[in-house]
Amino acid sequence: MRVAVVGSGPSGCYTAQSLVQLDPGVLVDVLDRLPCPYGLVRYGVAPDHEKIKSLQNNLRTILEHERVRFLGGVEIGPGGVPAARLRELYHAVVYCVGAATDRHLGVPGEDLPGSWSATEFVSWYSAHPDSTADGFVAGARSAVVIGVGNVAVDVTRMLARGLAELSPTDMPHSALAALAASRVTDIHMVGRRGPSQARFTTKELRELGALPDTEVAVHAEELALDPAYLDPSPLSAPQRRNVEVLRGWAAAESGRSPRRISLRFFLRPVELLAEGGRVGAVRFERTVPDGRGGVRGTGEFEAIEAQLVLRSVGYLGVPLEGLPFDPATGTVPHLAGRVLRAGTVSPGEYVAGWIKRGPTGVIGTNRPCAKETATSLVEDAETLVHKSLPGDPLAGLRAEGLDPVEWTGWQAIERAEAALGASLGRGVVKLPDWQSLRDAAHGL
């Protein structure tokens, strides 16, 4: 049985791993639109999180399995291989394409210059080849990060990092230079609900307090609006730990650090205000708990100065050509990973990861999700293998005009990134654009 797994991030790699463990004869091609594997582990994990980034070593072991083949630079859909053609080349296809876009605030001024999605900022400092944005911190003194999840903490931390801390990372040199020259001294991370409902993990939260030359401030009166903050007994252990960290910061005396991170709660963005043709402030409405797990507005407003706004309010899946899609959840309808069309299982089509369950959980959450889908696929194997294939799918992909980057091509990219870093007096430094990645893959 030949299976295509579309997407080489954690969900795609864990799906391939489960398949080869469950079926001793299956051959798996892991396809990716990019010439590089690992998905958000390479392009979403913050450069200073080396321990999490080291997960690439585990994913590498999966992709180097004798019955697994990595094929990068393979676009599925418009401009690439049609989904229907992919189904002809393989007995089954598993889509592990994640959630490719951001949720919007839906407020006036959201598209002002200086207002960006956190994903755009992350893509820039992670050297994603699709990233064309620049100038994030140019001219900015104050930044507002809207959202209180781990991505919001990541971008807040990166704004507060200095040259000495960022230089050892694999951040592209242009982003390193820009952040090193940044004059952002005030960073406000703002959530519309209370501290007990924040999505960040305690580990990420504590890292803010360990940043050199940076103080963290919280408003005790905002924390006190949260009933669970005053009585944390109903909270889960992770939520209680978050509350304890915030309680410590609220009690700390203000210092005179060069940078200040303010964590704000119970503020809902209602408008981004312009100044000189770009964003100059964010107007918030004070909220209070509504007694049902949500919040309601109070009619009280506050404006926070910001020449840079990063919106981090969640990811959203996008429709895939040839597959059903539920726009309300941003997912593909499925039954234990089997794609459903009008409520009926579509033979040979499967999903795993965020496009299956929505953008929830941490990296490890993808492992049981992938195993469920792989189990469904292997259970269906007897009916799937009756379909005759035209031969090695790689030949079929090349017949479609593609030139897939095989594992040796990816290894060539790794060597080029090591050489670039050495030439700059740094460690490994990522190649930041499509052309340099393609050239490296082909040894140019």
Secondary structure, DSSP 4 states (H G I P E B T S, - for coil): -EEEEE--SHHHHHHHHHHHHH-TT-EEEEE-SSSS--THHHHTS-TT-HHHHTHHHHHHHHHTSTTEEEEBS--BSTTSB-HHHHHHHSSEEEE-----EE-----TTTTSTTEEEHHHHHHHHTT-TT-----SSTT-SEEEEE--SHHHHHHHHHHH--HHHHTTS---HHHHHHHHT----EEEEE-SS-GGG----HHHHHHHHT-TTEEEEE-HHHHTT-HHHH--TTS-HHHHHHHHHHHHHHHSPP---SEEEEEE-SEEEEEEEEETTEEEEEEEEEEEE-SSSSEEEEEEEEEEE-SEEEE-S-EE----TTS--BTTTTB--EETTEEEETTEEEEEEEE-THHHH-S-S-GGGHHHHHHHHHHHHHHTHHHHTTS---S-HHHHHHHTT---B-HHHHHHHHHHHHHHHHHTTSS-----SHHHHHHHHTT-
